[in-house]
Structure formats: C-alpha cells, structure tokens
Amino acid sequence: MRKSTFNILFYGKRSAIKANGKMPIMGRITVNGQAVQFGAKVEVSPEIWDAKAGKAVGRTQEVIELNAILDSIKATMTKIYRELQERESSVTPDRIKNIFFGVELKQQMLLEMFKKHNEDVAKLVGINKSKATYQKYEVARKRLSNFVKEKYHLNDIALKEINHLFLMDFEVYLLTSCGCNPNTTAKFMQFFKRIIIIAKNNGWIKADPFANYKIRLKKVDRGYLSQEEVTAIAMKKFSTKRLEQVRDIFIFSCFCGLAYIDVKNLRKENIRTSFDGNLWIIGKREKTDVSFSIPLLDIPRKILEKYEGKLPDNKILPVLSNQKMNAYLKEIGTLCGINKDLTFHLARHRKFRKYQLTNRFPVNDGELLEKQTRPRPVHTESSLLSAMETCGKELTDEVEREALKELGIGTPATRARIIETLLSREYIRREKKSLVPTNKGLTVYLAVRDKKIADVSMTGEWERALNKIAAGEMDADTFHKGIEVYASQITSELLESRIESDHAQEAYPCPKCKNGRVVLFPKVAKCNNEACGLTVFRNKSGKDLTDGQLKELLLKGKTPLIKGFKSKENKPFDAIVAFDADYKTIFEFPPKTGFNRKRK
C-alpha cells in the first residue's frame, strides 16, 4: 500500500494588500498530490512575513498571537486528516477543508451507531430486553468490528459506505473466518439489518443495502428423544452429584416443556394450586413475556420435592449455567448410550407426549398425536415495520401475493408515519411492547375490509408503477390519471358505507336546520344533515361539555352556568355556553350582583 502524503502550508497573498497595508494569509492543504486552498481569516504586514517558513517573524505580541492561530489551524486540520484516515479508505483535501469550516456535517459511523444501540439495549435489560439479547447484539458488533479491521484496515466505516458488496463480504467472513454455520450467520445478518433500518428511518442513509439481499434461515431438524431414551436417562444411576442434578432438571423440563431460562427463573411462588385443586406451574416466558400454566405431573413434582428447602432465594431447582448444563448433558448422553446431540433445548422437542399424559391421566385405546395451535402473535412496532416491508409473504391469495412480490408498503419513513397516524387517531394503542387495535380501529376495519380501499394488490401495483416512473419506463401523467379515477371510486364507495357502532349515540333535533338530528360523539356533536353543517366541539376553554350540557344547549339554546373554564392567561372563570344568531357557540356571563363573593 502506497504511503499517504499530507502537508499544510501558509502564504501571504501579496496581490491583495488592503488599505491598512496588510495582506490576507492563505493556506494550502495537499493530500497525495491533490491540493486545495483556503483563507485563514487573518492578516499580516508583508514586512514581518517569512514566506519560506510560512509564518510571521519577530517577538511582538502581534506576531505571537498570529503564529498561535496558524499553529492551531494546522493542528486541527492534521487531527481531522488522521481521523479520516483511520475510518475511510480515501481522504481528499476538500473533505478536510469542509469539515474544518463546518460545511460538511459529521458522518454517521456504523460501529459507533451499533455501539450506541447496544448501550441502549443494555439499559433495557430487565425491563423489556433480556441479558441474552444484549449479549447477542454485542457478539454481532464485535464480529462486524473485526471484519472492518481485517477487510478495510479501518476502526470504523461510514454508513453511506455500506452496500450490497459489503454485505456479501461480511457474510463470507462469518462463514469462513469465524466458522459460523449458515443459520448463525443469518442471525448475525438480522442483527446487522436492524441497525441499517434504524439508520434509514433516521434519514442517515438513502438507499437500503439489504433491499436485494435475502436472509435465509434453514429449517433444522433438532431431533427428539423417544420414550425409551427419556426413561434411560431418568433411571440411570450416576456416581456424581452434578450429573444427577443436571439429569433431574432435564427430566423436569421434558415433562413441563419449559425452556432453560424459564426453568432457571422458577421460584416457589410459581407453584400454585389452580382451579382444579391441583398444583400448576404458573409464570411468564422470559423470551416472549407470554403467560404459561402447566399442570405439575407426578414425576416433576417428585423432582421438586427432592430439592425442597435446600436452595436459597426461594429457588426450586439447582440450575447451573446453560453452558455447563449442555456440557454435562453430553456426558450424560454418552453414559446412557444415546447417540444424539443432547442439549437442554432438546427437552422441548419430544415425541413421548402420550407417556407424559398417561403419567397422570388414564388414556383409552387410540392414537394420541401431539398437536398445538397458537394465535398469531400481536405485532410490536418493529415486527409491524418488517411485516409492512415484506407484506406479500403472508398473503394467502396467490394473485395478491404475486402483486406484492418483492414489494412492501411505502418506504421506511412512510411506514413509521403510518404507525404514528394510527396511534394518533386512536385506531391502535401501545400495550407494553405490543400494538393492539382499539374498538374504534376494529370497527373501521370491519367496515372497509371488503372495500376497494383495502385492495392490497392495488398497493403493490402503485409501488411497482412508481419504480417504473423512477426508471423512466412509465409516464407520470398516466399514473396520475389512474390515481384520480381510483380516488373517485373509493370515495363514492366509502360515502355509501355505514359504520355500525357498538352502542346507539344520543341524538337531538337540530336547532339550526330543523330537519336533521344532532348526534353526540366523544369529541363533537354534529348534525347528520350534510347541508346543515352544525358542529359543536365538546372542549371549550380547557373543559369538556357533558352530554347533559350539550342536550341543554341543543334544546334550550344555552347551558346552565358551568364552572371551571380557563382563559388564555390560565385564569379560571364561570360562564354559560350559548348559540349566537349564526349558531356559533359563545360565552355568556351572569350579571354581577355587586356583593363580594365570600370564600368558603
């Protein structure tokens, strides 16, 4: 690699001597033979300027201050050069000049952003993130950091430098240099993609490098244990206490179906008597925060009794670290003659469910198959953004799925705004990490789900058309006319539809048009006669009118005296709300009596 050359020199511009007899000092930055000039924003008398040394000469205060300014400029630019050289493959004098003068904003760096993201995750551990999640992100960041150093000889790299080739090279690095299997590699790429999504949503990058990159997870047959193999492990006599304890915990998980971390988290309070008078294991999964209720069968109950009162902190089982548990399980598998990769996770992949059930309940002759259905998980904000990006994959209709093949709904920025709009209009609400529909949202969904506006294939066609317009393959006017026709059709269709409410809203004769009825809604009262347009907003000067007060206003033209309004100066006042001649609401104030109001 050729050594980079860098130099800064100062010179006086003698052709531009000013009226005060001084000349401006100019600077020149040279990097690898490329040069750029700049003004140093200082002046000097020609007689004290040493052109060869590039500085003023003398011992006066003026000379000392001038040379200090030039030294500071040189030191700052040298620092900028060193930082750029560490993190970027090429450095130009223009970049140094622009950064020094503040023309170029600081670039967002990949590893710096990844580190900040992981620090935020660390703060959420124990709140809505697990320690394991944080550790996985940290491993992904370290792998990425090592790759950047090995491939580009940099300590960090700008986000705008990330492209499809970078992703492919990182994938090869994980598979070869790190020795990761394809699924582990895919997981690392998923963590990396999350950082890129954050960057794109914040506008730090314009193009998504993952747009044409497919993350593929292969289905892995983790195997299972037969009834005979579980029995062999359960009945085996071990000479060491550690193997016996690991065996007990593994068998407990086989019968309960709990993951390692959920077994480790179990305490005495998780064992409760349920509705049937029997003991159940009740708690929440660490990974998903989903509640579980599992009947405590005889064998796992006996295992708990074995360790009852022998462990600190209300623990019910002596669970070791996951690494040690898996290491000892491999030893147990060898001693029991089981030629399978015995891990704790295998306890949840079992096909001896009939044995588990008959351990407690009698079963008549017949075939018992292990089947379990689950409702679709409720979306989080992150999963909903991903679903909008690849919405076509989840469609059951082949035509619609084909229409949205390789397309998503909107851009990352518009997807985020769509979710914020749904929240602000109260169609959905946040419930911890999840986004759940409100009654209002479900009502609207049921009203429009069969309408043209809900045609997902049309959304896909729009995205495809916009891409063609950008590529010069379609005329924008044609697309615009199509949108006008579509807007007219869906508007007509929606105007003809009716949204059924869960309960009948109160309505009163309209005092303005005399023909319509004024319907009371949560935030407004409105006449159902479109030609009338009478609208009364509930909130007046910081106070919401009640149904009874609106009724008085509509039937009598004014409300009783209402207390608790707030003026623009935030001062309280009491008033009557009434209609004026144009049926606009106004405040009326009761006449003053001339007596001072006594404070109660």
C-alpha positions as CSV (number, residue, x, y, z in Angstrom):
1,M,0.0,0.0,0.0
2,R,1.4,3.4,-1.0
3,K,2.1,5.7,1.9
4,S,-0.2,8.7,2.0
5,T,1.3,12.2,1.9
6,F,-0.2,15.1,3.8
7,N,1.0,18.7,4.1
8,I,-0.3,22.2,5.1
9,L,1.5,25.4,4.3
10,F,0.6,29.1,4.7
11,Y,1.5,32.0,2.4
12,G,0.7,35.7,2.1
13,K,-1.4,36.9,-0.8
14,R,0.7,40.0,-1.8
15,S,-1.6,40.7,-4.8
16,A,-4.5,41.6,-2.4
17,I,-2.9,44.1,0.1
18,K,-5.6,46.0,1.8
19,A,-5.9,49.8,2.6
20,N,-4.4,49.1,6.1
21,G,-1.2,47.8,4.4
22,K,-1.8,44.2,5.4
23,M,-2.2,41.2,3.2
24,P,-4.5,38.2,3.8
25,I,-2.9,34.8,4.8
26,M,-3.9,31.9,2.7
27,G,-3.5,28.2,3.3
28,R,-2.9,25.1,1.1
29,I,-3.8,21.5,2.0
30,T,-2.1,18.8,0.0
31,V,-3.0,15.1,0.1
32,N,-1.3,12.7,-2.2
33,G,-0.6,15.4,-4.7
34,Q,-4.1,16.9,-4.7
35,A,-4.3,20.4,-3.3
36,V,-7.0,22.9,-2.2
37,Q,-6.6,26.5,-1.0
38,F,-8.4,28.2,1.8
39,G,-8.5,31.6,3.6
40,A,-7.0,31.6,7.1
41,K,-9.2,34.6,8.1
42,V,-6.2,36.5,9.4
43,E,-4.0,39.3,8.0
44,V,-0.3,40.2,8.3
45,S,2.1,43.0,7.4
46,P,4.3,42.0,4.5
47,E,7.5,43.1,6.2
48,I,7.1,40.6,9.1
49,W,6.0,37.6,7.0
50,D,8.6,34.9,6.3
51,A,7.4,33.2,3.1
52,K,9.9,30.3,3.4
53,A,8.9,29.5,7.0
54,G,5.2,30.2,6.3
55,K,4.8,32.3,9.5
56,A,5.4,35.8,10.9
57,V,8.8,36.6,12.4
58,G,9.5,38.8,15.4
59,R,8.9,38.9,19.1
60,T,5.9,41.3,19.3
61,Q,2.6,40.3,20.7
62,E,1.0,40.6,17.3
63,V,3.5,38.0,15.9
64,I,3.0,35.6,18.8
65,E,-0.8,35.7,18.5
66,L,-0.8,35.3,14.7
67,N,1.5,32.3,14.8
68,A,-0.6,30.7,17.5
69,I,-3.7,31.0,15.3
70,L,-1.8,29.4,12.4
71,D,-0.5,26.6,14.6
72,S,-4.0,25.9,15.9
73,I,-5.4,25.7,12.3
74,K,-2.6,23.3,11.3
75,A,-3.1,21.1,14.4
76,T,-6.9,20.9,13.9
77,M,-6.6,20.0,10.2
78,T,-4.0,17.4,11.0
79,K,-6.3,15.8,13.6
80,I,-9.2,15.8,11.0
81,Y,-6.9,14.1,8.5
82,R,-5.8,11.4,11.0
83,E,-9.4,10.6,11.9
84,L,-10.5,10.4,8.3
85,Q,-7.5,8.1,7.5
86,E,-8.5,5.7,10.3
87,R,-12.0,5.2,9.2
88,E,-12.1,5.8,5.5
89,S,-10.4,4.2,2.5
90,S,-9.5,7.5,0.8
91,V,-9.0,11.1,2.1
92,T,-9.2,14.2,0.0
93,P,-8.1,17.8,0.8
94,D,-11.7,19.0,0.1
95,R,-13.0,16.8,2.8
96,I,-10.6,18.2,5.4
97,K,-11.4,21.7,4.4
98,N,-15.2,21.2,4.5
99,I,-15.1,19.5,7.9
100,F,-12.8,22.2,9.3
101,F,-15.1,25.0,8.2
102,G,-18.3,23.2,9.2
103,V,-19.6,22.8,5.6
104,E,-19.8,19.0,5.9
105,L,-21.7,17.5,8.8
106,K,-20.2,14.7,10.7
107,Q,-20.9,11.4,9.0
108,Q,-22.8,8.7,10.9
109,M,-20.4,5.8,11.5
110,L,-21.6,2.2,11.5
111,L,-19.7,0.8,14.5
112,E,-20.3,3.9,16.6
113,M,-24.0,3.7,15.9
114,F,-24.0,-0.1,16.7
115,K,-22.3,0.6,20.0
116,K,-24.8,3.3,20.9
117,H,-27.7,0.9,20.0
118,N,-26.2,-1.8,22.2
119,E,-25.8,0.6,25.1
120,D,-29.5,1.4,24.8
121,V,-30.3,-2.3,24.8
122,A,-28.2,-2.8,27.9
123,K,-30.2,-0.1,29.7
124,L,-33.4,-2.0,28.9
125,V,-32.2,-5.4,30.3
126,G,-34.7,-6.4,32.9
127,I,-37.3,-4.0,31.5
128,N,-38.2,-5.3,28.1
129,K,-34.9,-6.8,26.9
130,S,-33.1,-9.9,28.2
131,K,-29.4,-10.2,29.0
132,A,-29.1,-12.8,26.3
133,T,-30.4,-10.4,23.7
134,Y,-27.9,-7.8,24.7
135,Q,-25.1,-10.4,24.5
136,K,-26.1,-11.5,21.0
137,Y,-26.0,-7.9,19.8
138,E,-22.6,-7.4,21.4
139,V,-21.2,-10.5,19.6
140,A,-22.6,-9.3,16.3
141,R,-21.0,-5.9,16.8
142,K,-17.6,-7.4,17.7
143,R,-17.8,-9.7,14.6
144,L,-18.6,-6.7,12.4
145,S,-15.8,-4.6,14.0
146,N,-13.2,-7.4,13.4
147,F,-14.4,-7.7,9.8
148,V,-14.0,-3.9,9.1
149,K,-10.5,-4.0,10.6
150,E,-9.5,-7.1,8.6
151,K,-11.1,-6.2,5.3
152,Y,-10.7,-2.4,5.2
153,H,-8.0,-1.7,7.8
154,L,-10.3,0.8,9.5
155,N,-11.5,1.3,13.0
156,D,-15.0,2.3,11.8
157,I,-16.7,2.9,8.5
158,A,-19.3,5.4,7.3
159,L,-22.9,4.2,7.0
160,K,-23.0,5.6,3.4
161,E,-20.2,3.2,2.5
162,I,-22.3,0.1,3.3
163,N,-23.5,-1.5,0.1
164,H,-24.5,-4.9,-1.3
165,L,-20.9,-6.0,-1.8
166,F,-20.1,-5.1,1.9
167,L,-23.0,-7.4,3.0
168,M,-21.8,-10.3,0.8
169,D,-18.2,-9.9,2.0
170,F,-19.4,-9.9,5.7
171,E,-21.4,-13.0,5.1
172,V,-18.4,-14.8,3.6
173,Y,-16.3,-13.6,6.5
174,L,-18.8,-15.1,9.1
175,L,-18.9,-18.4,7.2
176,T,-15.2,-18.7,6.7
177,S,-13.0,-16.8,9.1
178,C,-15.5,-17.1,12.0
179,G,-16.6,-20.6,11.2
180,C,-20.3,-19.8,11.8
181,N,-22.9,-22.1,10.4
182,P,-25.5,-20.7,7.8
183,N,-28.2,-20.1,10.4
184,T,-25.8,-18.4,12.9
185,T,-24.6,-16.2,10.0
186,A,-28.2,-15.4,9.1
187,K,-28.9,-14.3,12.7
188,F,-25.9,-12.0,12.7
189,M,-27.1,-10.5,9.4
190,Q,-30.5,-9.9,11.0
191,F,-28.9,-8.0,13.9
192,F,-26.9,-6.0,11.4
193,K,-30.1,-5.3,9.3
194,R,-31.8,-3.8,12.4
195,I,-29.0,-1.2,12.7
196,I,-29.4,-0.4,9.0
197,I,-33.2,0.0,9.4
198,I,-32.6,2.5,12.3
199,A,-30.2,4.4,10.1
200,K,-32.6,4.6,7.2
201,N,-35.5,5.6,9.4
202,N,-33.4,8.5,10.7
203,G,-32.5,9.6,7.2
204,W,-28.8,8.9,7.7
205,I,-28.7,6.7,4.5
206,K,-31.0,6.9,1.5
207,A,-30.6,3.5,-0.1
208,D,-31.2,0.3,1.8
209,P,-28.2,-2.1,1.2
210,F,-30.4,-5.0,2.3
211,A,-33.0,-4.3,-0.5
212,N,-31.7,-7.1,-2.7
213,Y,-30.1,-9.2,0.0
214,K,-32.1,-12.2,1.2
215,I,-31.5,-13.5,4.7
216,R,-32.2,-17.2,4.6
217,L,-32.7,-19.4,7.7
218,K,-32.6,-23.1,7.0
219,K,-35.0,-25.3,8.9
220,V,-33.0,-27.5,11.2
221,D,-34.2,-30.9,12.5
222,R,-33.1,-30.7,16.1
223,G,-34.2,-34.3,16.6
224,Y,-36.2,-35.6,19.6
225,L,-36.0,-38.1,22.4
226,S,-38.1,-41.2,22.4
227,Q,-39.9,-42.6,25.5
228,E,-37.2,-45.2,25.9
229,E,-34.4,-42.7,25.8
230,V,-36.1,-40.4,28.3
231,T,-36.7,-43.5,30.5
232,A,-33.0,-44.5,30.2
233,I,-31.9,-41.0,31.3
234,A,-34.4,-40.9,34.2
235,M,-33.5,-44.4,35.5
236,K,-29.7,-44.0,35.2
237,K,-27.7,-44.1,38.5
238,F,-24.9,-41.5,38.5
239,S,-21.9,-41.6,40.7
240,T,-21.5,-37.8,40.8
241,K,-24.0,-35.3,42.3
242,R,-23.6,-32.8,39.4
243,L,-24.7,-35.3,36.8
244,E,-27.6,-36.3,38.9
245,Q,-28.8,-32.7,39.4
246,V,-28.5,-31.9,35.7
247,R,-30.4,-35.1,34.8
248,D,-33.2,-34.1,37.3
249,I,-33.6,-30.6,35.8
250,F,-33.5,-32.0,32.2
251,I,-36.2,-34.6,33.0
252,F,-38.3,-31.8,34.7
253,S,-38.1,-29.8,31.5
254,C,-39.0,-32.8,29.4
255,F,-42.3,-33.1,31.3
256,C,-43.0,-29.4,31.6
257,G,-41.8,-28.2,28.2
258,L,-40.1,-25.1,29.6
259,A,-37.0,-23.5,28.1
260,Y,-33.8,-23.3,30.1
261,I,-34.2,-19.7,31.2
262,D,-37.8,-20.3,32.3
263,V,-36.7,-23.2,34.4
264,K,-33.9,-21.2,35.9
265,N,-36.3,-18.4,36.8
266,L,-38.8,-20.6,38.6
267,R,-39.4,-19.8,42.3
268,K,-41.7,-21.2,45.0
269,E,-44.4,-18.7,44.2
270,N,-44.6,-20.1,40.6
271,I,-46.1,-23.4,42.1
272,R,-49.7,-22.7,42.8
273,T,-53.0,-24.5,43.4
274,S,-55.3,-23.9,40.4
275,F,-59.0,-24.1,39.7
276,D,-59.0,-27.9,39.7
277,G,-57.4,-28.1,43.2
278,N,-54.1,-29.5,41.8
279,L,-50.7,-27.9,41.6
280,W,-49.8,-26.0,38.5
281,I,-46.6,-24.2,37.3
282,I,-47.7,-20.6,36.5
283,G,-45.5,-17.8,35.2
284,K,-44.4,-15.9,32.1
285,R,-41.9,-16.8,29.5
286,E,-38.7,-14.8,29.6
287,K,-38.4,-14.6,25.8
288,T,-41.9,-13.6,24.8
289,D,-43.5,-12.4,28.1
290,V,-46.4,-14.7,27.4
291,S,-48.1,-16.4,30.4
292,F,-47.9,-20.1,30.8
293,S,-49.9,-22.5,33.0
294,I,-48.7,-26.1,33.2
295,P,-50.1,-28.9,35.3
296,L,-47.5,-30.3,37.7
297,L,-47.3,-34.0,36.9
298,D,-46.2,-36.7,39.3
299,I,-42.6,-37.1,38.1
300,P,-41.7,-33.3,38.0
301,R,-43.5,-32.9,41.4
302,K,-41.2,-35.6,42.9
303,I,-38.2,-33.9,41.5
304,L,-39.2,-30.6,43.2
305,E,-39.8,-32.4,46.5
306,K,-36.2,-33.8,46.3
307,Y,-34.8,-30.3,46.4
308,E,-37.4,-28.6,48.6
309,G,-36.0,-26.4,51.3
310,K,-32.4,-27.0,50.2
311,L,-31.9,-24.0,47.9
312,P,-31.5,-20.2,48.6
313,D,-33.7,-17.3,47.3
314,N,-36.9,-19.4,47.0
315,K,-35.3,-21.4,44.2
316,I,-36.9,-24.8,43.5
317,L,-34.1,-26.4,41.3
318,P,-30.3,-26.1,41.3
319,V,-29.9,-24.8,37.8
320,L,-26.3,-24.3,36.5
321,S,-25.3,-22.0,33.7
322,N,-26.6,-23.0,30.2
323,Q,-23.0,-23.8,29.0
324,K,-22.4,-26.2,31.9
325,M,-25.8,-27.8,31.6
326,N,-25.2,-28.6,27.9
327,A,-21.7,-29.9,28.6
328,Y,-22.9,-32.2,31.3
329,L,-25.8,-33.4,29.2
330,K,-23.4,-34.5,26.5
331,E,-21.6,-36.6,29.2
332,I,-25.0,-38.0,30.3
333,G,-25.9,-38.9,26.8
334,T,-22.6,-40.8,26.4
335,L,-23.2,-42.7,29.7
336,C,-26.7,-43.6,28.7
337,G,-25.7,-44.8,25.2
338,I,-27.7,-42.1,23.4
339,N,-26.2,-41.2,20.0
340,K,-27.8,-37.8,19.7
341,D,-26.6,-34.2,20.3
342,L,-28.1,-34.0,23.8
343,T,-28.7,-30.3,24.7
344,F,-31.2,-28.7,27.1
345,H,-33.2,-27.4,24.2
346,L,-33.9,-31.0,23.1
347,A,-36.1,-31.4,26.1
348,R,-38.7,-29.3,24.3
349,H,-38.5,-31.4,21.1
350,R,-40.1,-34.5,22.4
351,K,-42.4,-37.2,20.9
352,F,-43.4,-39.1,24.0
353,R,-46.4,-36.9,24.9
354,K,-48.6,-39.9,25.4
355,Y,-46.1,-41.1,28.1
356,Q,-46.3,-37.7,29.8
357,L,-50.1,-37.7,29.9
358,T,-50.5,-41.3,31.0
359,N,-48.1,-40.5,33.8
360,R,-51.1,-38.7,35.3
361,F,-54.3,-39.4,33.3
362,P,-55.7,-42.7,32.1
363,V,-55.9,-43.0,28.3
364,N,-58.2,-45.3,26.4
365,D,-57.0,-47.2,23.4
366,G,-56.4,-45.0,20.4
367,E,-53.7,-42.9,18.8
368,L,-52.6,-39.7,20.5
369,L,-50.8,-37.1,18.4
370,E,-49.1,-34.0,19.7
371,K,-50.8,-31.0,18.0
372,Q,-50.9,-27.5,19.2
373,T,-52.2,-24.3,17.6
374,R,-51.3,-20.8,18.6
375,P,-52.8,-17.5,17.7
376,R,-50.7,-15.2,15.6
377,P,-48.5,-13.1,17.9
378,V,-49.5,-9.5,18.4
379,H,-47.3,-7.1,16.4
380,T,-44.7,-4.9,18.1
381,E,-43.7,-1.7,16.3
382,S,-40.5,-3.4,15.0
383,S,-42.3,-6.5,13.7
384,L,-45.1,-4.4,12.1
385,L,-42.5,-2.4,10.2
386,S,-40.9,-5.6,9.0
387,A,-44.3,-7.0,8.0
388,M,-45.1,-3.9,6.0
389,E,-41.7,-4.2,4.3
390,T,-42.4,-7.9,3.2
391,C,-46.2,-7.9,3.5
392,G,-46.7,-10.1,0.4
393,K,-45.2,-13.1,2.0
394,E,-48.1,-13.5,4.5
395,L,-50.9,-13.3,1.9
396,T,-52.8,-16.5,1.2
397,D,-54.3,-15.2,-2.1
398,E,-51.8,-16.2,-4.8
399,V,-52.8,-13.2,-7.0
400,E,-52.2,-10.7,-4.3
401,R,-49.0,-12.4,-3.1
402,E,-47.7,-12.2,-6.7
403,A,-48.7,-8.5,-6.9
404,L,-46.6,-7.6,-3.8
405,K,-43.7,-10.0,-4.6
406,E,-40.5,-8.2,-3.6
407,L,-42.5,-5.0,-2.8
408,G,-43.6,-3.6,0.5
409,I,-46.0,-0.9,1.7
410,G,-44.3,2.5,1.4
411,T,-40.8,3.4,2.4
412,P,-39.2,3.1,5.9
413,A,-40.1,6.7,6.6
414,T,-43.7,6.5,5.5
415,R,-44.2,3.2,7.3
416,A,-43.2,4.8,10.5
417,R,-45.5,7.7,9.8
418,I,-48.4,5.3,9.1
419,I,-48.0,3.7,12.5
420,E,-47.8,7.1,14.2
421,T,-51.0,8.2,12.4
422,L,-52.8,5.0,13.5
423,L,-51.8,5.8,17.1
424,S,-52.7,9.5,17.0
425,R,-56.1,8.7,15.5
426,E,-56.7,6.0,18.2
427,Y,-57.1,3.1,15.7
428,I,-54.4,1.3,17.7
429,R,-52.7,1.7,21.1
430,R,-49.5,0.7,22.7
431,E,-49.7,-2.1,25.3
432,K,-46.2,-2.6,26.7
433,K,-44.2,-3.5,23.6
434,S,-47.3,-4.6,21.6
435,L,-49.5,-2.6,19.3
436,V,-53.2,-3.7,19.7
437,P,-56.3,-2.5,17.9
438,T,-58.8,-0.3,19.7
439,N,-62.6,-0.8,19.4
440,K,-62.6,2.2,17.0
441,G,-59.9,0.6,14.9
442,L,-61.7,-2.8,14.7
443,T,-64.9,-1.0,13.8
444,V,-63.3,0.8,10.9
445,Y,-61.5,-2.4,9.8
446,L,-64.8,-4.3,9.7
447,A,-66.4,-1.5,7.7
448,V,-63.7,-1.3,5.0
449,R,-62.1,-4.7,4.8
450,D,-64.2,-5.7,1.7
451,K,-63.9,-2.3,0.0
452,K,-61.7,-1.3,-2.8
453,I,-59.6,0.8,-0.5
454,A,-58.4,-2.4,1.2
455,D,-57.3,-4.0,-2.0
456,V,-53.7,-4.9,-1.2
457,S,-52.8,-5.8,-4.7
458,M,-53.6,-2.2,-5.7
459,T,-51.0,-1.0,-3.2
460,G,-48.5,-3.4,-4.8
461,E,-49.3,-2.1,-8.3
462,W,-48.7,1.5,-7.1
463,E,-45.3,0.7,-5.7
464,R,-44.4,-1.1,-9.0
465,A,-45.6,1.8,-11.0
466,L,-43.6,4.3,-9.0
467,N,-40.5,2.3,-9.5
468,K,-41.2,2.3,-13.3
469,I,-41.7,6.0,-13.3
470,A,-38.3,6.5,-11.5
471,A,-36.7,4.2,-14.1
472,G,-38.3,6.2,-17.0
473,E,-40.4,3.2,-18.1
474,M,-43.8,4.8,-17.3
475,D,-45.4,8.2,-17.9
476,A,-46.2,10.0,-14.7
477,D,-49.4,11.6,-16.2
478,T,-50.9,8.2,-16.9
479,F,-50.3,7.1,-13.3
480,H,-51.7,10.4,-12.0
481,K,-55.0,9.9,-14.0
482,G,-55.3,6.4,-12.7
483,I,-54.9,7.7,-9.1
484,E,-57.7,10.3,-9.8
485,V,-60.1,7.5,-11.0
486,Y,-59.2,5.3,-8.1
487,A,-59.7,8.1,-5.6
488,S,-63.1,8.9,-7.0
489,Q,-64.2,5.2,-6.8
490,I,-63.1,4.7,-3.2
491,T,-64.6,8.0,-2.1
492,S,-68.0,7.1,-3.6
493,E,-67.8,3.6,-2.1
494,L,-66.9,4.9,1.4
495,L,-69.6,7.6,1.3
496,E,-72.2,4.9,0.7
497,S,-71.0,2.7,3.6
498,R,-72.2,2.8,7.1
499,I,-70.1,2.2,10.2
500,E,-72.1,0.3,12.9
501,S,-71.3,1.4,16.4
502,D,-71.3,-0.8,19.4
503,H,-74.0,1.4,21.0
504,A,-76.5,3.9,19.7
505,Q,-75.4,7.5,20.1
506,E,-77.7,10.1,21.6
507,A,-79.2,12.5,19.1
508,Y,-81.4,15.6,19.4
509,P,-83.4,17.7,16.9
510,C,-81.1,20.2,15.1
511,P,-82.0,23.8,16.2
512,K,-80.4,25.2,13.1
513,C,-81.9,23.3,10.1
514,K,-84.9,21.9,12.0
515,N,-84.7,18.8,9.7
516,G,-81.6,16.8,10.9
517,R,-80.6,15.4,14.2
518,V,-77.5,16.3,16.1
519,V,-75.6,13.2,17.1
520,L,-73.3,13.2,20.2
521,F,-69.9,11.8,19.6
522,P,-66.9,11.5,22.1
523,K,-65.3,14.8,20.9
524,V,-68.0,16.6,18.9
525,A,-71.8,17.0,18.4
526,K,-72.7,17.1,14.7
527,C,-75.9,17.4,12.6
528,N,-76.4,14.4,10.3
529,N,-77.9,16.7,7.7
530,E,-74.9,17.4,5.4
531,A,-76.4,20.6,4.1
532,C,-76.7,22.0,7.6
533,G,-73.1,21.5,8.9
534,L,-73.9,22.4,12.6
535,T,-70.9,21.3,14.6
536,V,-70.3,21.8,18.3
537,F,-66.9,20.8,19.8
538,R,-67.1,19.4,23.3
539,N,-63.9,21.1,24.5
540,K,-64.4,24.8,25.4
541,S,-61.5,26.7,27.0
542,G,-60.0,23.6,28.6
543,K,-63.2,22.0,29.7
544,D,-65.3,19.2,28.0
545,L,-69.1,19.7,27.9
546,T,-71.0,16.7,29.3
547,D,-73.9,15.0,27.4
548,G,-76.3,16.7,29.7
549,Q,-74.8,20.2,29.0
550,L,-74.9,19.6,25.2
551,K,-78.5,18.5,25.5
552,E,-79.4,21.7,27.3
553,L,-77.6,23.7,24.6
554,L,-79.3,22.0,21.7
555,L,-82.8,22.0,23.2
556,K,-82.8,25.4,25.0
557,G,-80.1,27.3,23.2
558,K,-77.9,27.7,26.2
559,T,-76.4,25.6,29.1
560,P,-76.7,26.3,32.8
561,L,-73.8,28.1,34.4
562,I,-70.7,26.0,34.0
563,K,-67.7,26.3,36.3
564,G,-64.1,25.6,35.7
565,F,-63.3,27.2,32.3
566,K,-59.7,28.5,31.8
567,S,-58.8,31.8,30.0
568,K,-55.8,32.2,27.7
569,E,-53.9,33.6,30.7
570,N,-54.9,30.3,32.5
571,K,-57.3,32.1,34.9
572,P,-60.4,30.2,35.9
573,F,-63.9,31.6,35.0
574,D,-67.5,30.5,35.1
575,A,-69.8,31.0,32.1
576,I,-72.9,29.9,30.2
577,V,-72.4,28.4,26.7
578,A,-75.0,29.6,24.2
579,F,-75.7,29.9,20.5
580,D,-75.5,33.2,18.7
581,A,-77.7,34.1,15.7
582,D,-75.5,32.0,13.4
583,Y,-75.5,29.1,15.7
584,K,-71.8,29.6,16.7
585,T,-71.1,28.9,20.4
586,I,-70.3,31.9,22.6
587,F,-69.8,32.6,26.3
588,E,-72.5,34.5,28.3
589,F,-71.6,35.7,31.8
590,P,-74.1,36.1,34.6
591,P,-74.8,39.7,35.8
592,K,-72.6,40.9,38.7
593,T,-74.6,41.4,41.9
594,G,-72.2,44.0,43.4
595,F,-71.5,41.9,46.5
596,N,-68.2,40.3,47.2
597,R,-68.2,36.6,47.0
598,K,-67.3,35.0,50.2
599,R,-64.7,32.3,50.2
600,K,-65.9,29.1,51.6
